[in-house]
Amino acid sequence: MKIGFIGLGNMGGPMAANLAKAGHDVAGFDLAAPMPEGVTRAGSAAEAASGTDVVITMLPNGAILRAVADQVIPAMKPGAVLCDCSTVDVDSARAVADQARAAGLDALDAPVSGGIGGAQAGTLTFMVGGSDDAFATVKPLFDIMGQKAVHCGASGAGQAAKICNNMILGVTMIATCEAFALADKLGLDRQKMFDVVSTSSGYSWSMNAYCPAPGVGPKSPADNGYKPGFAAELMLKDLRLSQQAAEAADADTPMGALAAALYARFVEHEDGKGQDFSAMLPRFEKRGKTHA
């Protein structure tokens, strides 16, 4: 399959490399990132998209997605699929899908879960919105880049699923970090805490698979000085998207709102920027209730 890939940073680069390694003809474009092995450099986003069967984008936000869509949609051949794997607001995802369909194309919003490690290993999960036909076209590519692709519904449904999923993740990571910090102050050994919680009602992905306490549970960014697997500023972005969506949908999400406020404080006013989102644990370790 002939593929254009726009956005070759920490996530997009490994994804494009895995497609090329699988034998697909991949042309890539990025303003700054290097070309992954096996990917042909294009001079522009439009050049990368020209004559392709599928164009995949992995971009920072909805405004950039809309700008890139303006460039690539006129260059794509009729019937091709524009597949956006960025995490953006639902309105941008739906607007780009409408723009693509008006030009005789099809479109998917397909944000991912799994972080940089998942992109490198080809074990991402894709949450996909769009038509059945477009999903069927791109499904073989999802199978190369990831371990699972769930067709969530019409355009925008993939972004809705991602936003809801990451709101849960942000809230549960904060709760997990708070619990470890409280356990410390109560004199409870961290390993004993993990042994209890990981096999009882406190079980969560944040605890069991991505434990924020160094040396406890499976290896995680906590064991590497909290170097990002999923950066705190990206969690903040996703939590803000959840609150933007909640406002638009008139949904009451007080825990999501509080998580967004805490990550904003951590990233913008403390030392959280550039750290993994699980670095909330050392943050809480240093704080007492009277100085919160």
C-alpha positions as CSV (number, residue, x, y, z in Angstrom):
1,M,0.0,0.0,0.0
2,K,1.2,3.5,-0.7
3,I,1.1,5.6,2.4
4,G,1.8,9.2,3.3
5,F,2.8,9.9,6.9
6,I,2.8,13.4,8.3
7,G,4.2,14.0,11.8
8,L,7.2,11.9,12.5
9,G,8.0,12.7,16.1
10,N,8.3,10.4,19.1
11,M,5.0,8.6,18.2
12,G,4.7,9.0,14.4
13,G,8.3,8.1,13.6
14,P,8.2,4.6,15.0
15,M,4.7,4.0,13.6
16,A,5.9,5.0,10.1
17,A,9.1,2.9,10.5
18,N,7.0,-0.2,11.4
19,L,4.8,0.3,8.2
20,A,7.9,0.6,6.1
21,K,9.5,-2.4,7.7
22,A,6.3,-4.4,6.9
23,G,6.9,-3.6,3.2
24,H,4.6,-0.7,2.6
25,D,5.7,2.3,0.4
26,V,5.8,5.2,3.0
27,A,6.6,8.8,2.2
28,G,7.0,11.0,5.2
29,F,7.0,14.7,6.0
30,D,7.8,16.6,9.2
31,L,9.1,20.1,9.8
32,A,11.8,19.0,12.2
33,A,12.0,15.3,13.0
34,P,14.4,13.0,11.2
35,M,13.1,10.5,8.6
36,P,12.7,7.0,10.1
37,E,14.5,4.1,8.5
38,G,12.7,3.0,5.3
39,V,10.6,6.1,4.9
40,T,11.1,8.3,1.9
41,R,11.4,12.0,2.6
42,A,8.8,14.3,1.0
43,G,9.3,18.0,0.5
44,S,5.9,18.9,1.8
45,A,2.8,17.5,3.4
46,A,1.0,17.7,0.0
47,E,3.9,15.8,-1.7
48,A,3.7,13.1,0.9
49,A,0.0,12.7,0.3
50,S,0.1,12.8,-3.5
51,G,-1.1,9.5,-5.1
52,T,-1.4,7.6,-1.8
53,D,-4.0,5.1,-0.7
54,V,-3.9,6.3,2.9
55,V,-2.5,9.4,4.6
56,I,-1.8,9.1,8.3
57,T,-1.3,12.1,10.5
58,M,0.2,12.3,14.0
59,L,0.0,16.0,15.0
60,P,0.1,18.1,18.2
61,N,-3.4,19.6,18.2
62,G,-6.6,20.3,16.3
63,A,-5.6,23.6,14.8
64,I,-2.5,22.0,13.3
65,L,-4.6,19.1,12.0
66,R,-7.0,21.5,10.3
67,A,-4.1,23.3,8.7
68,V,-2.5,20.1,7.5
69,A,-5.8,18.8,6.2
70,D,-6.1,22.0,4.0
71,Q,-2.8,21.0,2.4
72,V,-3.2,17.3,2.0
73,I,-6.8,16.8,1.0
74,P,-6.5,18.6,-2.4
75,A,-3.4,16.4,-3.1
76,M,-5.1,13.0,-2.3
77,K,-6.6,10.8,-5.0
78,P,-10.4,10.2,-4.9
79,G,-11.3,7.3,-2.6
80,A,-8.2,7.5,-0.5
81,V,-8.5,7.6,3.3
82,L,-7.2,10.3,5.6
83,C,-6.5,8.7,9.0
84,D,-5.7,11.0,11.8
85,C,-4.0,9.3,14.8
86,S,-3.5,12.6,16.8
87,T,-5.4,13.3,20.0
88,V,-7.5,16.4,19.2
89,D,-10.8,17.9,20.1
90,V,-13.9,16.1,18.8
91,D,-15.0,19.2,16.7
92,S,-11.8,19.2,14.8
93,A,-11.9,15.5,14.1
94,R,-15.5,15.9,12.7
95,A,-14.7,19.0,10.7
96,V,-11.7,17.3,9.0
97,A,-13.8,14.2,8.2
98,D,-16.5,16.4,6.7
99,Q,-13.9,18.2,4.6
100,A,-12.4,15.0,3.4
101,R,-15.8,13.5,2.4
102,A,-16.7,16.7,0.5
103,A,-13.5,16.2,-1.5
104,G,-14.4,12.6,-2.4
105,L,-12.2,11.0,0.2
106,D,-12.9,9.0,3.4
107,A,-11.6,9.8,6.8
108,L,-10.9,8.2,10.2
109,D,-10.1,9.6,13.6
110,A,-7.9,7.0,15.2
111,P,-6.1,8.2,18.3
112,V,-3.8,5.8,20.1
113,S,-3.0,4.5,23.5
114,G,0.3,2.8,24.5
115,G,2.8,5.7,24.5
116,I,6.2,5.8,22.9
117,G,7.0,2.2,23.9
118,G,3.8,1.0,22.2
119,A,4.6,2.9,19.1
120,Q,8.1,1.4,18.9
121,A,7.0,-2.1,19.7
122,G,3.9,-2.0,17.4
123,T,1.6,-2.7,20.3
124,L,-0.7,0.4,20.3
125,T,-4.4,0.4,20.7
126,F,-6.4,2.4,18.2
127,M,-9.8,4.0,19.0
128,V,-11.4,4.6,15.7
129,G,-14.2,6.7,14.4
130,G,-15.4,6.7,10.8
131,S,-17.1,4.6,8.1
132,D,-17.0,0.8,8.0
133,D,-15.3,0.9,4.6
134,A,-12.5,3.3,5.7
135,F,-11.9,1.1,8.8
136,A,-11.6,-2.0,6.6
137,T,-9.1,-0.2,4.4
138,V,-6.8,0.9,7.2
139,K,-7.3,-2.1,9.5
140,P,-4.2,-4.0,8.0
141,L,-2.1,-1.0,8.9
142,F,-3.5,-0.8,12.4
143,D,-2.6,-4.5,12.8
144,I,1.1,-3.6,11.9
145,M,1.3,-0.5,14.2
146,G,-0.7,-1.9,17.1
147,Q,-2.2,-4.9,18.9
148,K,-5.8,-3.8,18.8
149,A,-8.1,-1.5,16.8
150,V,-11.6,-0.8,18.1
151,H,-14.2,0.7,15.7
152,C,-16.0,3.0,18.1
153,G,-18.6,4.5,15.7
154,A,-19.0,7.4,13.4
155,S,-16.5,10.3,12.9
156,G,-15.5,11.7,16.3
157,A,-16.1,8.5,18.2
158,G,-12.5,7.6,18.3
159,Q,-11.6,11.0,19.9
160,A,-14.5,10.7,22.3
161,A,-13.2,7.2,23.4
162,K,-9.6,8.5,23.8
163,I,-10.7,11.5,25.8
164,C,-12.8,9.5,28.2
165,N,-10.1,6.8,28.6
166,N,-7.4,9.3,29.4
167,M,-9.7,11.2,31.9
168,I,-10.0,7.9,33.8
169,L,-6.2,7.4,33.5
170,G,-5.4,10.9,34.9
171,V,-7.8,10.6,37.8
172,T,-6.6,7.1,38.7
173,M,-2.9,8.0,38.5
174,I,-3.5,10.9,40.9
175,A,-5.4,8.6,43.3
176,T,-2.6,6.0,43.1
177,C,0.1,8.6,43.8
178,E,-1.9,10.1,46.7
179,A,-2.4,6.6,48.2
180,F,1.4,5.8,48.1
181,A,2.2,9.1,49.7
182,L,-0.4,8.5,52.4
183,A,0.9,4.9,52.9
184,D,4.4,6.3,53.4
185,K,3.2,8.7,56.1
186,L,1.4,5.8,57.8
187,G,4.5,3.7,57.8
188,L,3.2,1.1,55.3
189,D,5.9,-0.6,53.2
190,R,5.4,0.3,49.5
191,Q,5.8,-3.3,48.3
192,K,3.2,-4.5,50.9
193,M,0.9,-1.7,49.7
194,F,1.3,-2.9,46.1
195,D,0.8,-6.6,47.0
196,V,-2.5,-5.7,48.6
197,V,-3.9,-3.1,46.2
198,S,-2.9,-4.9,43.0
199,T,-4.9,-7.9,44.0
200,S,-7.9,-6.3,45.6
201,S,-10.5,-3.6,45.0
202,G,-7.9,-0.8,44.4
203,Y,-6.7,-2.6,41.2
204,S,-6.1,-0.3,38.3
205,W,-3.8,0.0,35.3
206,S,-2.0,2.9,37.0
207,M,-1.2,0.6,39.9
208,N,-0.7,-2.8,38.3
209,A,0.9,-2.0,34.9
210,Y,2.5,1.5,35.4
211,C,3.2,1.7,39.1
212,P,4.5,5.2,40.1
213,A,6.6,3.9,42.9
214,P,10.2,3.0,41.9
215,G,11.2,-0.6,42.5
216,V,7.6,-1.7,42.9
217,G,5.6,-3.8,40.4
218,P,6.6,-4.1,36.7
219,K,9.3,-1.8,35.4
220,S,7.9,1.7,34.6
221,P,9.1,5.3,34.1
222,A,9.4,5.6,37.9
223,D,12.4,3.2,37.6
224,N,14.0,5.5,35.1
225,G,13.9,8.8,37.0
226,Y,10.4,9.5,35.7
227,K,11.7,10.1,32.2
228,P,8.5,10.3,30.1
229,G,6.7,7.3,28.7
230,F,3.7,9.6,28.7
231,A,4.7,13.2,29.6
232,A,2.8,15.1,32.2
233,E,2.1,17.9,29.7
234,L,0.4,15.4,27.3
235,M,-1.8,14.2,30.1
236,L,-2.7,17.9,30.8
237,K,-3.6,18.3,27.2
238,D,-5.9,15.3,27.2
239,L,-7.5,16.3,30.5
240,R,-8.2,19.8,29.1
241,L,-9.7,18.2,26.0
242,S,-12.0,16.1,28.3
243,Q,-13.2,19.3,30.0
244,Q,-13.7,21.1,26.8
245,A,-15.8,18.1,25.6
246,A,-17.7,18.0,29.0
247,E,-18.5,21.7,28.6
248,A,-19.8,21.2,25.1
249,A,-21.9,18.1,26.1
250,D,-23.1,19.5,29.4
251,A,-21.5,16.6,31.3
252,D,-20.7,16.9,35.0
253,T,-17.1,15.7,35.4
254,P,-15.8,17.0,38.8
255,M,-13.0,14.5,39.2
256,G,-11.8,15.1,35.6
257,A,-11.9,18.9,36.3
258,L,-9.9,18.5,39.5
259,A,-7.4,16.2,37.7
260,A,-6.9,18.8,35.0
261,A,-6.4,21.5,37.6
262,L,-3.8,19.4,39.5
263,Y,-1.8,18.6,36.3
264,A,-2.0,22.2,35.2
265,R,-0.4,23.2,38.5
266,F,2.2,20.4,38.3
267,V,3.2,21.2,34.7
268,E,2.9,25.0,34.6
269,H,3.8,26.1,38.2
270,E,5.9,23.3,39.6
271,D,8.5,20.9,38.0
272,G,6.3,18.6,36.1
273,K,7.0,19.6,32.6
274,G,9.3,17.1,30.9
275,Q,8.5,14.4,33.5
276,D,6.3,11.4,33.2
277,F,2.7,11.9,34.3
278,S,3.4,9.4,37.1
279,A,5.9,11.8,38.7
280,M,2.9,13.1,40.7
281,L,4.1,10.6,43.3
282,P,7.3,12.5,44.3
283,R,5.1,15.7,44.2
284,F,2.8,14.3,46.8
285,E,5.6,12.9,48.8
286,K,7.0,16.4,49.4
287,R,3.7,17.9,50.4
288,G,1.7,17.9,53.6
289,K,-2.1,18.5,53.8
290,T,-1.6,21.9,55.4
291,H,0.6,23.0,52.5
292,A,-1.4,21.6,49.6
